[in-house]
Amino acid sequence: MIIFRDAEEFPVIGLDCQWTQIYDRNRRQPVALLQVSSHKGKVALVRLSRNQQLPHALGLLLNNPRIIKSGIETIKDAQYLRNDYGIDVKGTYDLRYLAEAVGLKPN
């Protein structure tokens, strides 16, 4: 997996999850799409379903606490992946906290 090689060079990847919306806003559907990107601009879009196994290299990447998974609400995305599919994501960091630490405020 190319993103894994990029993460060995620079141990930060982008992470985001998407799911379909249903009419009941109080219920969230399982994660349907996992998006992972490297600092070199490479992107992997992984469609998830309960019947499929996660590619082994991607599981290793997500489980490695030395590789930072950055994005917005990555902690929540990691919880969704664990709850929906048993995928253990370690090393998440929400970029909003970094923005606050350097004095930036959302628009």
Secondary structure, DSSP 8 states (H G I E B T S, - for coil): -HHHHHHHHS-EEEEEEE----S-TT------EEEEE-TTS-EEEEE--TTS---HHHHHHHH-TTSEEEESSHHHHHHHHHHHH-----SEEEHHHHHHHTT----
